[in-house]
Structures are given as C-alpha cells and as structure tokens.
Amino acid sequence: MNWRIVAITASLIPFLIIAISFHVKPQDIFAVGIVNFLAAFAAMMGKLFLQGVKFHYIIKTFHGKIESLWRTIFVRIGSEFVTMTTPMFVGGEVVRIYWMNKRGMPTSKASWLGIFEIVTEVLAAGVLAIIAGVSAILLGHFVIGIIVLGTTFPVVGLWLGLFFLTAKRDFQVPKIFVGMVLKFRKEKGQQYLDKTNEWMKDICEMTRQNIYTPQAKRAFVISFFISLLSWMVFGASFMLISFGSAHAVTLVESILAVMAGNAIGNLPITVGGSGLAEFGTWAYLSHLNELKLQLPNNSIEWNTIIAWRIATYQLPIPIAWFLLMKMALRKYQRLDS
C-alpha cells in the first residue's frame, strides 16, 4: 500500500476515536460556522506562509537566491506533508535539504541551513510552550503545566544542544551504531559510515565558520522572530474558530492552549500528534476555565476542538501533498529515474 495513504489513515484513527468516544456528530462540528472554520484554516495557512518566507530568507542570507520567493514558499509548505504525517513532527527538513541539494547547494550546506531553520522554529515554539506551562502552574493547574514543560524542555534542549555543540567539536557516528552497521554490511557499511562521518564533520565545520559571525547572529534573531510570529498566528486559530460560541477564548488563552497541545503532540506516540494535540489543547483550556479533568459527553469544547483540528491539520495535509509533488519533488524524481 502507498505510504502516504498509510500515513494519512494513521493520522485519522485517533481523530475518529475521539469523535466516536464523545458522540460528536457531523452536524455538531458544522455548528462552529463556516466563517469561523475558514478563519482558523487561514490562520494555519498564514503560519505556513511565514515559515516559507523565513526559509527563503535563510537561503538568501547564507547562499543567495536559488528560486523565486513564491516557489520557495510552496516548497516549504509542501514539505509540511512529511512533518504532519510522522511522529514528533519530523521529516520535513529532509525534503527541504533534498530540494536545496538538487538546486546545486552542497549537501553539507543544505543540511546546515535545514538545521539552522529547524532550531529557530523549535526555539520559538518552545518559548511559547514554556510560557504556557509556567502560566498553568502559576494558576494552580500543576498536572497540565508539568506535562507541557516535561515535553518541551527535552525537545528544545536536544536541538539547541546539538546545534551549539557542533561549534565545539566534530560529531561522528556513535560506536554502538558503527558495530551494528559493520555486523550486517562490512565493506559497503564502512563506506556509508565514512560518508556519514564526513557529512557530519562538514556540518560542524560550517557551524564553526558561521555561528558567531554578525550575519549569522542577525539571521538567527530575525528567523526566531518570524518563527515566533508564525506560531502566534497559528495559536490564534482556536480563538477564531471558537469566536461567538458559549466557550469562546481570548487570544492569549488560544495561543497558550494551542502551543500546549502542540508540545504534547511532540510525544512520539501518534502520527502528526493526532489525538495528543487535541487532548492537550482541550485539557489546557479546561483547566483555564476552572473545570475538572473529566471527559464530558458531546460537549461544545470537543466539537470546537475537532473542527479546529480539521481546519488546521486535516485540510492542509492534501494541500501540502499537492505542493510537495508539484513544486518540490516531481521535477527531480524524473531526473533521478
């Protein structure tokens, strides 16, 4: 079976379980209103657009223009198909590195730019998630606050640690993996290990050459703030879809709840955080509204959360897939075949 069908199906399973468990019917989801639904979808697309602008800016800053702004944005959005259909929201950076490489950029440089981009993305999301977790704890909602912080610190720490440590030392394939590779493939395995070590060494060298330059510092700050803005636009999506309902939330509550759900969705349990992000967002908002952590049947909160998830997750997936095939991979798949 085609892997993309498997990925999309896997992302739907937790979503359907939630709908069935809480007796949410299609008419309940439609009750949020088409205007609210489209507004939330527009917020998500605004986030993806800003990520594309940042991607173009990073490439232009460190390498020079390789494609038009719009094509680069479309490729960045297309790569989100992989991100949305893998655990922990990873994989999209591989598509972007592949695309940059096919546009003539050395693999090591493309990899470094991909890491640079994802680090600023993770840091911006992490800052908002930490604010959400700390706010929950200060309000006395310790359980959800600790969960959010517990899932945020390891992810942010891992990416930042690896990025800045590459400026201090050269990384090589860990010995435990070297032994495993050589056990199954001796000659070719050693070739793969040598190429991987060389690739990692080149990335570390690029970090040392660039990380402390004024250009890199300026690019890091600008990229971070673009990422911060993109996550805040995405965070506003829940406020937009709940607008006018009995359980409407403020902009600040919406941003914090969405980022809390996104942080919990980083757990490597489901595809694209499906089920985890919905539950995390609901739990955070329930605590803010002074509700106990219980599972109400057919509550308006779950109707709104499911509609929000469709608008910001399920609907963008086919759009990202189309752009991935149209803008990022089709031309190069033909060249490689």
HUHU-V491256 format. One record per residue. RES is the residue in one letter. SS is DSSP state (@ for helix, = for strand, . for the rest). PSI is psi in whole degrees, 0 to 359 (* if undefined). NEAR is the number of other ideal C-beta (glycine too) atoms within 12 Angstrom. Layout:
res->(RES,RES)
ss->(SS,SS)
psi->(PSI,PSI)
near->(NEAR,NEAR)
This chain:
res->(M,N,W,R,I,V,A,I,T,A,S,L,I,P,F,L,I,I,A,I,S,F,H,V,K,P,Q,D,I,F,A,V,G,I,V,N,F,L,A,A,F,A,A,M,M,G,K,L,F,L,Q,G,V,K,F,H,Y,I,I,K,T,F,H,G,K,I,E,S,L,W,R,T,I,F,V,R,I,G,S,E,F,V,T,M,T,T,P,M,F,V,G,G,E,V,V,R,I,Y,W,M,N,K,R,G,M,P,T,S,K,A,S,W,L,G,I,F,E,I,V,T,E,V,L,A,A,G,V,L,A,I,I,A,G,V,S,A,I,L,L,G,H,F,V,I,G,I,I,V,L,G,T,T,F,P,V,V,G,L,W,L,G,L,F,F,L,T,A,K,R,D,F,Q,V,P,K,I,F,V,G,M,V,L,K,F,R,K,E,K,G,Q,Q,Y,L,D,K,T,N,E,W,M,K,D,I,C,E,M,T,R,Q,N,I,Y,T,P,Q,A,K,R,A,F,V,I,S,F,F,I,S,L,L,S,W,M,V,F,G,A,S,F,M,L,I,S,F,G,S,A,H,A,V,T,L,V,E,S,I,L,A,V,M,A,G,N,A,I,G,N,L,P,I,T,V,G,G,S,G,L,A,E,F,G,T,W,A,Y,L,S,H,L,N,E,L,K,L,Q,L,P,N,N,S,I,E,W,N,T,I,I,A,W,R,I,A,T,Y,Q,L,P,I,P,I,A,W,F,L,L,M,K,M,A,L,R,K,Y,Q,R,L,D,S)
ss->(.,.,@,@,@,@,@,@,@,@,@,@,@,@,@,@,@,@,@,@,@,.,.,.,.,@,@,@,@,@,.,.,.,@,@,@,@,@,@,@,@,@,@,@,@,@,@,@,@,@,@,@,@,@,@,@,@,@,@,@,@,@,.,.,.,.,.,.,@,@,@,@,@,@,@,@,@,@,@,@,@,@,@,@,.,.,@,@,@,.,.,@,@,@,@,@,@,@,@,@,@,@,.,.,.,.,@,@,@,@,@,@,@,@,@,@,@,@,@,@,@,@,@,@,@,@,@,@,@,@,@,@,@,@,@,@,@,@,.,.,.,@,@,@,@,@,@,@,@,@,@,@,@,@,@,@,@,@,@,@,@,@,@,@,@,.,.,.,.,.,.,.,.,.,@,@,@,@,@,@,@,@,@,@,.,.,@,@,@,@,@,@,@,@,@,@,@,@,@,@,@,@,@,@,@,@,@,@,@,@,.,.,.,@,@,@,@,@,@,@,@,@,@,@,@,@,@,@,@,@,@,@,@,@,@,.,@,@,@,@,@,@,.,.,.,.,.,.,.,.,@,@,@,@,@,@,@,@,@,@,@,@,@,@,.,.,.,.,.,.,@,@,@,.,.,@,@,@,@,@,@,@,@,@,@,@,@,@,.,.,.,.,.,.,.,.,.,.,.,@,@,@,@,@,@,@,@,@,@,@,@,@,@,@,@,@,@,@,@,@,@,@,@,@,@,@,@,@,@,@,@,@,@,@,@,@,.)
psi->(143,134,327,327,320,316,314,318,316,325,338,335,307,323,315,324,317,313,318,318,324,16,43,119,161,319,332,320,319,341,343,338,141,325,314,319,313,328,318,319,319,323,318,316,329,321,312,324,313,323,323,320,317,318,316,319,317,315,314,324,315,344,330,162,130,343,170,160,314,319,319,319,316,320,318,318,318,323,341,342,317,317,319,346,25,153,146,16,42,163,330,327,331,318,317,322,317,316,314,320,319,344,11,3,136,145,319,320,317,320,318,318,323,318,317,315,314,329,315,327,312,320,315,314,322,320,314,322,321,318,319,314,315,319,318,317,318,331,359,6,75,321,306,325,315,321,316,314,322,332,341,312,316,320,310,316,320,310,313,319,311,320,311,335,334,342,347,331,163,129,146,165,128,146,326,324,328,314,320,317,313,335,324,325,102,293,305,326,318,323,315,319,319,317,321,317,321,318,315,322,319,321,316,321,320,322,314,325,333,330,328,10,152,323,314,320,315,317,323,315,313,316,320,315,328,318,317,316,318,319,326,323,315,320,331,348,323,324,318,320,338,358,130,352,173,342,41,147,160,171,315,314,319,312,314,319,316,319,329,315,322,321,316,327,345,345,131,62,315,164,126,21,17,129,314,315,319,313,319,317,315,315,320,314,326,318,317,330,14,31,152,153,84,171,88,146,132,38,153,332,315,325,314,319,318,316,320,318,322,315,324,355,300,316,320,340,308,330,315,321,317,314,327,314,323,317,328,318,329,312,319,334,322,322,325,336,*)
near->(9,9,16,24,15,15,27,28,21,26,37,28,20,29,36,21,19,31,28,17,20,28,18,32,15,14,12,23,30,17,25,39,22,15,15,30,32,22,29,41,30,24,37,41,29,28,39,40,30,30,44,38,30,40,48,34,32,44,38,22,26,34,29,16,18,26,28,16,20,16,24,35,30,34,42,45,42,37,42,44,41,38,38,43,37,32,25,32,36,27,27,36,34,25,36,48,34,28,38,38,26,26,29,17,27,22,26,29,30,34,33,41,42,38,39,46,43,40,37,37,47,39,33,40,41,36,28,39,44,29,29,45,38,24,27,35,23,15,20,13,31,18,23,38,32,22,31,45,30,25,36,39,24,20,33,31,21,23,32,28,19,25,34,23,22,31,25,15,16,20,24,19,24,14,12,10,17,21,15,15,24,20,12,14,14,14,12,13,20,19,15,21,25,19,18,24,24,22,27,28,23,24,36,29,23,32,34,22,19,30,27,15,17,12,19,28,16,18,28,34,20,24,37,30,23,31,36,31,28,38,40,29,35,44,42,35,49,51,33,37,43,38,27,18,24,15,31,23,35,20,21,21,29,40,39,42,51,49,46,52,46,46,46,42,41,37,28,18,21,32,37,43,38,40,33,36,46,45,36,44,48,41,35,44,41,31,35,31,25,11,19,13,20,13,18,21,15,20,26,28,40,35,37,42,46,46,40,46,48,35,35,46,47,35,25,38,38,22,27,39,32,20,34,37,24,19,32,39,29,20,20,21,15,10,10,11,8)
